[in-house]
């Protein structure tokens, strides 16, 4: 892997040290150029699906097939969405809920999963059951199993949790849910693009995918995965102009698609989707195994260095089997917002403060970071730890 050549694809790196890819990724030049190319073609030639449908529709079909192949599924198991939030809303709104039903989520979910779950609580009296994060596969699976009851209808988890960066053993969790007749939804925002993912092998019924974090496509497009066997487990609540197999406006009859596309109700910005499909090729050319190996090495370097800083506490599991590209930590005497601001102002580092709960930072470790940039972050934190310890 030629890191310097790859970094030239990311000119934004000339402006700062980038530790915030888990928010919205910076976009590589080849992917941005692909997006620009399709946008410029639209300007030159007009709305392509109207004027040149014989060109545009096969192109769209090919893009969806490339995305499906990347995730190990059939194209008919994917529905275009604007993001994970919309995909999750499509699932929960398509299920029947009654007072006393339960939805199981992790204790480290952000708005995409947490807010809809709490809304179900307030609308229907659904009980939101939170699973604690445990840095042990057996313990984590057991913690979920202990919370699956007769009224549990859905287990909804982030594959990699948003703030603390725990990677959950979702294959075992989804299998446990399925054995009890409970449906499962996975938020794959922080795992898609980091290493090979076969959604069939994960065993979930539904999953939400994003273009703009670890897949490096422009903001914003998304996908809802619906396992073929789970297609009828969710009702279509929003029957829009992308859901129909056919529609007869004279007889006032219709039929919905017999694929996950029945849940679509676009329209979408197709240059974004086409650029996302191109980003799949970009990442595949680099090699997902190589991307993951370097991510593990860099994240491990940061974690190991944090253990050498007095007052630093690591919130993310050290094991790469229990974590991914997010490394969250705290520093004694510092609040996250303050620490993030100082690192930006004095070291020109862009890094996210943890938004609630524990004080600290969340570092996003992209595969194209340099070892020296990890070391510079550690040196800055060490300096700040010493500075604050003198004032206490």
Secondary structure as the mmCIF struct_conf table of DSSP 4:
data_model
#
loop_
_struct_conf.conf_type_id
_struct_conf.id
_struct_conf.beg_label_comp_id
_struct_conf.beg_label_asym_id
_struct_conf.beg_label_seq_id
_struct_conf.end_label_comp_id
_struct_conf.end_label_asym_id
_struct_conf.end_label_seq_id
HELX_RH_AL_P HELX_RH_AL_P1 UNK A 3 UNK A 8
TURN_TY1_P TURN_TY1_P1 UNK A 9 UNK A 9
HELX_RH_3T_P HELX_RH_3T_P1 UNK A 11 UNK A 14
TURN_TY1_P TURN_TY1_P2 UNK A 15 UNK A 15
BEND BEND1 UNK A 16 UNK A 16
STRN STRN1 UNK A 17 UNK A 19
TURN_TY1_P TURN_TY1_P3 UNK A 21 UNK A 23
BEND BEND2 UNK A 24 UNK A 24
HELX_RH_AL_P HELX_RH_AL_P2 UNK A 29 UNK A 45
HELX_RH_AL_P HELX_RH_AL_P3 UNK A 48 UNK A 51
HELX_RH_AL_P HELX_RH_AL_P4 UNK A 53 UNK A 70
TURN_TY1_P TURN_TY1_P4 UNK A 71 UNK A 72
BEND BEND3 UNK A 73 UNK A 73
HELX_RH_3T_P HELX_RH_3T_P2 UNK A 75 UNK A 77
STRN STRN2 UNK A 78 UNK A 81
BEND BEND4 UNK A 82 UNK A 83
HELX_RH_AL_P HELX_RH_AL_P5 UNK A 84 UNK A 93
TURN_TY1_P TURN_TY1_P5 UNK A 94 UNK A 94
BEND BEND5 UNK A 95 UNK A 95
TURN_TY1_P TURN_TY1_P6 UNK A 99 UNK A 100
STRN STRN3 UNK A 102 UNK A 106
BEND BEND6 UNK A 107 UNK A 108
HELX_RH_AL_P HELX_RH_AL_P6 UNK A 111 UNK A 124
STRN STRN4 UNK A 127 UNK A 131
HELX_LH_PP_P HELX_LH_PP_P1 UNK A 132 UNK A 133
BEND BEND7 UNK A 135 UNK A 136
HELX_RH_AL_P HELX_RH_AL_P7 UNK A 137 UNK A 145
TURN_TY1_P TURN_TY1_P7 UNK A 146 UNK A 147
TURN_TY1_P TURN_TY1_P8 UNK A 150 UNK A 151
STRN STRN5 UNK A 152 UNK A 158
BEND BEND8 UNK A 159 UNK A 159
STRN STRN6 UNK A 160 UNK A 160
TURN_TY1_P TURN_TY1_P9 UNK A 162 UNK A 164
HELX_LH_PP_P HELX_LH_PP_P2 UNK A 166 UNK A 166
STRN STRN7 UNK A 167 UNK A 167
HELX_LH_PP_P HELX_LH_PP_P3 UNK A 168 UNK A 168
HELX_RH_AL_P HELX_RH_AL_P8 UNK A 170 UNK A 179
TURN_TY1_P TURN_TY1_P10 UNK A 180 UNK A 181
STRN STRN8 UNK A 183 UNK A 187
TURN_TY1_P TURN_TY1_P11 UNK A 189 UNK A 191
STRN STRN9 UNK A 192 UNK A 192
TURN_TY1_P TURN_TY1_P12 UNK A 193 UNK A 194
STRN STRN10 UNK A 195 UNK A 195
HELX_RH_AL_P HELX_RH_AL_P9 UNK A 199 UNK A 202
TURN_TY1_P TURN_TY1_P13 UNK A 203 UNK A 203
BEND BEND9 UNK A 205 UNK A 205
STRN STRN11 UNK A 206 UNK A 210
BEND BEND10 UNK A 211 UNK A 213
TURN_TY1_P TURN_TY1_P14 UNK A 214 UNK A 215
HELX_LH_PP_P HELX_LH_PP_P4 UNK A 217 UNK A 218
BEND BEND11 UNK A 219 UNK A 219
STRN STRN12 UNK A 222 UNK A 226
HELX_RH_3T_P HELX_RH_3T_P3 UNK A 228 UNK A 233
BEND BEND12 UNK A 234 UNK A 234
BEND BEND13 UNK A 237 UNK A 237
TURN_TY1_P TURN_TY1_P15 UNK A 241 UNK A 242
BEND BEND14 UNK A 243 UNK A 243
STRN STRN13 UNK A 244 UNK A 248
TURN_TY1_P TURN_TY1_P16 UNK A 249 UNK A 252
STRN STRN14 UNK A 253 UNK A 256
BEND BEND15 UNK A 258 UNK A 259
HELX_RH_3T_P HELX_RH_3T_P4 UNK A 260 UNK A 263
HELX_RH_AL_P HELX_RH_AL_P10 UNK A 270 UNK A 286
HELX_RH_AL_P HELX_RH_AL_P11 UNK A 288 UNK A 306
TURN_TY1_P TURN_TY1_P17 UNK A 307 UNK A 308
BEND BEND16 UNK A 309 UNK A 309
TURN_TY1_P TURN_TY1_P18 UNK A 310 UNK A 311
STRN STRN15 UNK A 312 UNK A 314
BEND BEND17 UNK A 316 UNK A 316
BEND BEND18 UNK A 318 UNK A 319
TURN_TY1_P TURN_TY1_P19 UNK A 320 UNK A 321
BEND BEND19 UNK A 322 UNK A 322
BEND BEND20 UNK A 325 UNK A 325
STRN STRN16 UNK A 326 UNK A 331
TURN_TY1_P TURN_TY1_P20 UNK A 332 UNK A 333
HELX_RH_AL_P HELX_RH_AL_P12 UNK A 336 UNK A 347
STRN STRN17 UNK A 349 UNK A 353
HELX_LH_PP_P HELX_LH_PP_P5 UNK A 354 UNK A 354
BEND BEND21 UNK A 356 UNK A 358
BEND BEND22 UNK A 360 UNK A 360
STRN STRN18 UNK A 361 UNK A 364
TURN_TY1_P TURN_TY1_P21 UNK A 367 UNK A 368
HELX_RH_AL_P HELX_RH_AL_P13 UNK A 371 UNK A 391
#
